[in-house]
Amino acid sequence: MTATIKKLHQGLDNVDFIGTEAEGACLERALTKCLSDREAALKELADAARRVDKAAFGHQGDFGQAHQSLLKALERAGDFIRS
């Protein structure tokens, strides 16, 4: 991920409408935050899916709570797809 951000930053430095280094740094921070948020949402989704699987097939009693967590994680991950 860091290599991708560095390449993006280098490319932005060569574009005429990005006038200052501060603007490039701002874009880099925004991209880094976006990728971090996406990674967190996908991790949350995977964890919630595992909890539902364990609750449903591992005979644990917290299926309802695990299912609600999965639905919330799906909604959060869906926000990245719709954006």
DSSP file (Angstrom, degrees, kcal/mol; ACC not computed):
  #  RESIDUE AA STRUCTURE BP1 BP2  ACC     N-H-->O    O-->H-N    N-H-->O    O-->H-N    TCO  KAPPA ALPHA  PHI   PSI    X-CA   Y-CA   Z-CA
    1    1 A M     >        0   0    0      0, 0.0     4,-2.1     0, 0.0     5,-0.2   0.000 360.0 360.0 360.0 -40.5    0.0    0.0    0.0
    2    2 A T  H  >  +     0   0    0      1,-0.2     4,-2.4     2,-0.2     5,-0.2   0.893 360.0  52.6 -63.3 -39.0    2.8    2.4    0.8
    3    3 A A  H  > S+     0   0    0      1,-0.2     4,-2.3     2,-0.2    -1,-0.2   0.895 108.4  51.0 -63.3 -39.4    4.4    1.9   -2.6
    4    4 A T  H  > S+     0   0    0      2,-0.2     4,-2.5     1,-0.2    -1,-0.2   0.911 110.5  48.5 -63.5 -42.8    1.1    2.7   -4.3
    5    5 A I  H  X S+     0   0    0     -4,-2.1     4,-2.8     2,-0.2    -2,-0.2   0.902 110.6  51.2 -65.0 -40.9    0.7    5.9   -2.3
    6    6 A K  H  X S+     0   0    0     -4,-2.4     4,-2.4     2,-0.2    -2,-0.2   0.909 111.1  48.1 -63.1 -41.5    4.3    6.9   -3.1
    7    7 A K  H  X S+     0   0    0     -4,-2.3     4,-2.4     2,-0.2    -2,-0.2   0.909 112.3  49.2 -64.6 -41.7    3.6    6.3   -6.8
    8    8 A L  H  X S+     0   0    0     -4,-2.5     4,-2.6     2,-0.2    -2,-0.2   0.929 111.1  49.7 -61.9 -44.9    0.4    8.3   -6.6
    9    9 A H  H  X S+     0   0    0     -4,-2.8     4,-1.8     1,-0.2    -2,-0.2   0.907 110.8  49.5 -62.2 -42.4    2.2   11.2   -4.9
   10   10 A Q  H  X S+     0   0    0     -4,-2.4     4,-0.8     1,-0.2    -1,-0.2   0.907 111.9  49.0 -62.9 -41.4    5.0   11.2   -7.5
   11   11 A G  H >< S+     0   0    0     -4,-2.4     3,-0.8     1,-0.2     4,-0.3   0.892 109.3  51.8 -65.5 -39.4    2.3   11.3  -10.3
   12   12 A L  H >< S+     0   0    0     -4,-2.6     3,-1.2     1,-0.2     6,-0.3   0.837 101.4  61.3 -67.2 -31.5    0.5   14.1   -8.6
   13   13 A D  H 3< S+     0   0    0     -4,-1.8    -1,-0.2     1,-0.3    -2,-0.2   0.777 103.3  51.9 -64.5 -24.6    3.7   16.1   -8.4
   14   14 A N  T << S+     0   0    0     -4,-0.8     2,-0.4    -3,-0.8    -1,-0.3   0.489  88.1  97.3 -91.1  -3.6    3.9   16.0  -12.2
   15   15 A V  S X  S-     0   0    0     -3,-1.2     3,-1.0    -4,-0.3    -3,-0.0  -0.731  70.2-140.3 -90.8 133.7    0.4   17.3  -12.8
   16   16 A D  T 3  S+     0   0    0     -2,-0.4    -1,-0.1     1,-0.2    -4,-0.0   0.831  96.6  58.0 -62.4 -36.2    0.0   21.0  -13.4
   17   17 A F  T 3  S+     0   0    0      1,-0.1     2,-1.2     2,-0.1    -1,-0.2   0.665  88.3  78.7 -76.8 -12.5   -3.1   21.6  -11.4
   18   18 A I    <   +     0   0    0     -3,-1.0    -1,-0.1    -6,-0.3    -3,-0.1  -0.794  63.7 173.6 -91.4  97.1   -1.5   20.3   -8.2
   19   19 A G        +     0   0    0     -2,-1.2     2,-0.3     2,-0.0    -1,-0.2   0.791  49.2  38.8 -81.9 -30.3    0.4   23.5   -7.5
   20   20 A T  S  > S-     0   0    0     -3,-0.1     4,-1.5     1,-0.1     3,-0.2  -0.847  70.1-125.4-127.0 158.7    1.9   22.9   -4.1
   21   21 A E  H  > S+     0   0    0     -2,-0.3     4,-2.5     1,-0.2     5,-0.2   0.826 111.3  62.1 -65.6 -31.5    3.5   20.1   -2.1
   22   22 A A  H  > S+     0   0    0      2,-0.2     4,-2.2     1,-0.2    -1,-0.2   0.884 101.6  50.8 -63.1 -38.8    0.9   20.7    0.6
   23   23 A E  H  > S+     0   0    0      2,-0.2     4,-2.3     1,-0.2    -1,-0.2   0.909 110.8  48.9 -65.8 -41.0   -2.0   19.9   -1.8
   24   24 A G  H  X S+     0   0    0     -4,-1.5     4,-2.3     2,-0.2    -2,-0.2   0.903 111.1  49.8 -63.4 -41.0   -0.2   16.6   -2.7
   25   25 A A  H  X S+     0   0    0     -4,-2.5     4,-2.4     2,-0.2    -2,-0.2   0.879 109.2  52.6 -65.0 -37.8    0.3   15.8    1.0
   26   26 A C  H  X S+     0   0    0     -4,-2.2     4,-2.2     2,-0.2    -2,-0.2   0.920 110.6  46.9 -63.4 -44.5   -3.3   16.5    1.6
   27   27 A L  H  X S+     0   0    0     -4,-2.3     4,-2.5     1,-0.2    -2,-0.2   0.885 110.7  52.9 -64.3 -38.7   -4.4   14.1   -1.1
   28   28 A E  H  X S+     0   0    0     -4,-2.3     4,-2.6     2,-0.2    -2,-0.2   0.922 109.4  48.2 -63.8 -43.8   -2.0   11.5    0.1
   29   29 A R  H  X S+     0   0    0     -4,-2.4     4,-2.5     2,-0.2    -2,-0.2   0.906 111.9  50.2 -62.4 -41.6   -3.4   11.7    3.7
   30   30 A A  H  X S+     0   0    0     -4,-2.2     4,-2.4     2,-0.2    -2,-0.2   0.917 112.4  46.3 -64.1 -43.2   -7.0   11.4    2.3
   31   31 A L  H  X S+     0   0    0     -4,-2.5     4,-2.7     2,-0.2     5,-0.2   0.916 112.1  50.9 -65.3 -42.9   -6.1    8.4    0.2
   32   32 A T  H  X S+     0   0    0     -4,-2.6     4,-2.2     1,-0.2    -2,-0.2   0.916 111.8  47.7 -60.3 -43.9   -4.3    6.7    3.1
   33   33 A K  H  X S+     0   0    0     -4,-2.5     4,-2.7     2,-0.2    -2,-0.2   0.914 111.6  50.6 -63.3 -44.0   -7.3    7.3    5.4
   34   34 A C  H  X S+     0   0    0     -4,-2.4     4,-2.3     1,-0.2    -2,-0.2   0.927 112.4  45.7 -61.2 -46.1   -9.7    5.9    2.7
   35   35 A L  H  X S+     0   0    0     -4,-2.7     4,-2.4     2,-0.2    -1,-0.2   0.879 113.0  50.8 -66.2 -37.3   -7.6    2.8    2.2
   36   36 A S  H  X S+     0   0    0     -4,-2.2     4,-2.3    -5,-0.2    -2,-0.2   0.916 110.9  48.1 -65.4 -43.5   -7.3    2.3    6.0
   37   37 A D  H  X S+     0   0    0     -4,-2.7     4,-2.3     2,-0.2    -2,-0.2   0.894 111.8  50.2 -63.1 -40.6  -11.0    2.7    6.5
   38   38 A R  H  X S+     0   0    0     -4,-2.3     4,-2.3     2,-0.2    -2,-0.2   0.925 110.6  49.3 -64.0 -44.1  -11.7    0.2    3.7
   39   39 A E  H  X S+     0   0    0     -4,-2.4     4,-2.3     1,-0.2    -2,-0.2   0.906 111.3  49.6 -62.2 -42.2   -9.3   -2.3    5.2
   40   40 A A  H  X S+     0   0    0     -4,-2.3     4,-2.5     1,-0.2    -1,-0.2   0.899 110.5  50.5 -63.7 -41.0  -10.9   -1.9    8.6
   41   41 A A  H  X S+     0   0    0     -4,-2.3     4,-2.2     2,-0.2    36,-0.2   0.904 111.6  47.2 -64.9 -41.5  -14.4   -2.4    7.1
   42   42 A L  H  X S+     0   0    0     -4,-2.3     4,-2.4     2,-0.2    -1,-0.2   0.883 112.3  49.8 -68.6 -37.3  -13.3   -5.6    5.3
   43   43 A K  H  X S+     0   0    0     -4,-2.3     4,-2.6     2,-0.2    -2,-0.2   0.922 111.1  49.8 -64.3 -43.6  -11.6   -7.0    8.4
   44   44 A E  H  X S+     0   0    0     -4,-2.5     4,-2.4     1,-0.2    -2,-0.2   0.896 110.8  50.2 -61.2 -41.1  -14.8   -6.2   10.4
   45   45 A L  H  X S+     0   0    0     -4,-2.2     4,-2.4    28,-0.2    -2,-0.2   0.925 111.4  47.3 -63.5 -45.9  -16.9   -8.0    7.8
   46   46 A A  H  X S+     0   0    0     -4,-2.4     4,-2.1     2,-0.2    -2,-0.2   0.913 113.0  48.9 -63.6 -42.7  -14.6  -11.1    7.8
   47   47 A D  H  X S+     0   0    0     -4,-2.6     4,-2.1     1,-0.2    -2,-0.2   0.915 111.8  49.0 -63.0 -42.8  -14.6  -11.2   11.6
   48   48 A A  H  X S+     0   0    0     -4,-2.4     4,-2.2     1,-0.2    22,-0.3   0.899 109.6  51.8 -64.8 -40.4  -18.4  -10.9   11.8
   49   49 A A  H  X S+     0   0    0     -4,-2.4     4,-2.4     1,-0.2    -1,-0.2   0.900 109.3  50.2 -63.4 -40.0  -18.9  -13.6    9.2
   50   50 A R  H  X S+     0   0    0     -4,-2.1     4,-2.6     2,-0.2    -1,-0.2   0.893 109.3  51.8 -64.6 -38.6  -16.7  -16.0   11.2
   51   51 A R  H  X S+     0   0    0     -4,-2.1     4,-2.5     2,-0.2    -2,-0.2   0.905 110.6  47.8 -64.0 -41.2  -18.7  -15.2   14.4
   52   52 A V  H  X S+     0   0    0     -4,-2.2     4,-2.9    14,-0.3     5,-0.3   0.922 111.5  50.8 -65.2 -43.2  -21.9  -16.0   12.6
   53   53 A D  H  X S+     0   0    0     -4,-2.4     4,-2.8     1,-0.2     5,-0.5   0.933 112.8  45.3 -59.7 -46.8  -20.4  -19.2   11.2
   54   54 A K  H  X S+     0   0    0     -4,-2.6     4,-2.0     1,-0.2     6,-0.7   0.905 115.1  47.8 -64.6 -40.2  -19.3  -20.3   14.7
   55   55 A A  H  < S+     0   0    0     -4,-2.5     5,-0.4    -5,-0.2     4,-0.3   0.895 118.1  40.5 -67.4 -39.4  -22.6  -19.4   16.2
   56   56 A A  H  < S+     0   0    0     -4,-2.9    -2,-0.2    -5,-0.2    -1,-0.2   0.898 133.2  19.6 -76.9 -41.3  -24.6  -21.2   13.6
   57   57 A F  H  < S+     0   0    0     -4,-2.8    -3,-0.2    -5,-0.3    -2,-0.2   0.582 119.8  58.2-109.7 -12.3  -22.5  -24.3   13.2
   58   58 A G  S  < S-     0   0    0     -4,-2.0    -3,-0.2    -5,-0.5    -1,-0.1   0.366 104.2-120.7 -99.0   4.2  -20.5  -24.3   16.4
   59   59 A H        +     0   0    0     -4,-0.3     2,-0.3     1,-0.2    -4,-0.2   0.836  57.2 154.1  61.4  36.7  -23.6  -24.4   18.6
   60   60 A Q        -     0   0    0     -6,-0.7     3,-0.4    -5,-0.4    -1,-0.2  -0.684  46.9-129.9 -90.7 153.4  -22.8  -21.2   20.4
   61   61 A G  S    S+     0   0    0     -2,-0.3     3,-0.3     1,-0.2    -1,-0.1   0.392  88.5  79.7 -87.4   3.7  -25.7  -19.3   21.9
   62   62 A D     >  +     0   0    0      1,-0.2     4,-2.5     2,-0.1     5,-0.2  -0.088  48.5 125.8-104.1  37.2  -24.9  -15.8   20.5
   63   63 A F  H  > S+     0   0    0     -3,-0.4     4,-2.9    -8,-0.2     5,-0.2   0.908  72.2  53.2 -60.6 -43.5  -26.3  -16.2   17.0
   64   64 A G  H  > S+     0   0    0     -3,-0.3     4,-2.1     1,-0.2    -1,-0.2   0.925 112.8  43.0 -59.2 -47.1  -28.6  -13.2   17.2
   65   65 A Q  H  > S+     0   0    0      2,-0.2     4,-2.2     1,-0.2    -1,-0.2   0.904 115.0  50.0 -65.5 -42.1  -25.8  -10.8   18.3
   66   66 A A  H  X S+     0   0    0     -4,-2.5     4,-2.1     1,-0.2   -14,-0.3   0.891 110.1  51.3 -63.5 -39.3  -23.4  -12.3   15.7
   67   67 A H  H  X S+     0   0    0     -4,-2.9     4,-2.3    -5,-0.2    -2,-0.2   0.911 109.1  49.8 -65.3 -42.6  -26.0  -11.9   13.0
   68   68 A Q  H  X S+     0   0    0     -4,-2.1     4,-2.2     2,-0.2    -2,-0.2   0.896 110.1  51.1 -62.9 -40.6  -26.6   -8.2   13.9
   69   69 A S  H  X S+     0   0    0     -4,-2.2     4,-2.4     1,-0.2    -1,-0.2   0.894 109.5  51.0 -62.1 -40.0  -22.8   -7.6   13.8
   70   70 A L  H  X S+     0   0    0     -4,-2.1     4,-2.6   -22,-0.3    -2,-0.2   0.921 108.8  50.4 -64.3 -43.5  -22.7   -9.2   10.4
   71   71 A L  H  X S+     0   0    0     -4,-2.3     4,-2.0     2,-0.2    -2,-0.2   0.906 112.0  47.6 -61.9 -41.7  -25.5   -7.0    9.1
   72   72 A K  H  X S+     0   0    0     -4,-2.2     4,-2.3     2,-0.2    -1,-0.2   0.909 112.6  49.1 -64.3 -42.3  -23.7   -3.9   10.4
   73   73 A A  H  X S+     0   0    0     -4,-2.4     4,-2.7     1,-0.2   -28,-0.2   0.886 109.5  52.1 -66.0 -38.7  -20.4   -4.9    8.9
   74   74 A L  H  X S+     0   0    0     -4,-2.6     4,-2.4     2,-0.2    -1,-0.2   0.903 109.7  49.6 -62.6 -40.9  -22.1   -5.7    5.5
   75   75 A E  H  X S+     0   0    0     -4,-2.0     4,-1.3     2,-0.2    -2,-0.2   0.923 111.9  47.6 -63.6 -44.8  -23.6   -2.2    5.6
   76   76 A R  H  X S+     0   0    0     -4,-2.3     4,-0.7     1,-0.2     3,-0.4   0.925 114.4  45.7 -63.9 -44.5  -20.3   -0.6    6.3
   77   77 A A  H >X S+     0   0    0     -4,-2.7     3,-0.9     1,-0.2     4,-0.9   0.869 107.8  58.8 -66.2 -35.1  -18.5   -2.6    3.6
   78   78 A G  H 3X S+     0   0    0     -4,-2.4     4,-2.4     1,-0.2     3,-0.2   0.800  93.1  67.2 -63.1 -29.3  -21.4   -1.8    1.2
   79   79 A D  H 3X S+     0   0    0     -4,-1.3     4,-1.2    -3,-0.4    -1,-0.2   0.846  98.7  51.9 -60.0 -33.4  -20.7    1.9    1.7
   80   80 A F  H << S+     0   0    0     -3,-0.9    -1,-0.2    -4,-0.7    -2,-0.2   0.820 110.1  48.4 -73.0 -30.3  -17.4    1.4   -0.1
   81   81 A I  H  < S+     0   0    0     -4,-0.9    -2,-0.2    -3,-0.2    -1,-0.2   0.891 113.5  45.5 -75.6 -39.8  -19.0   -0.3   -3.0
   82   82 A R  H  <        0   0    0     -4,-2.4    -2,-0.2     1,-0.2    -1,-0.2   0.718 360.0 360.0 -76.2 -21.6  -21.7    2.4   -3.5
   83   83 A S     <        0   0    0     -4,-1.2    -1,-0.2    -5,-0.2    -2,-0.1   0.502 360.0 360.0 -70.9 360.0  -19.3    5.3   -3.2
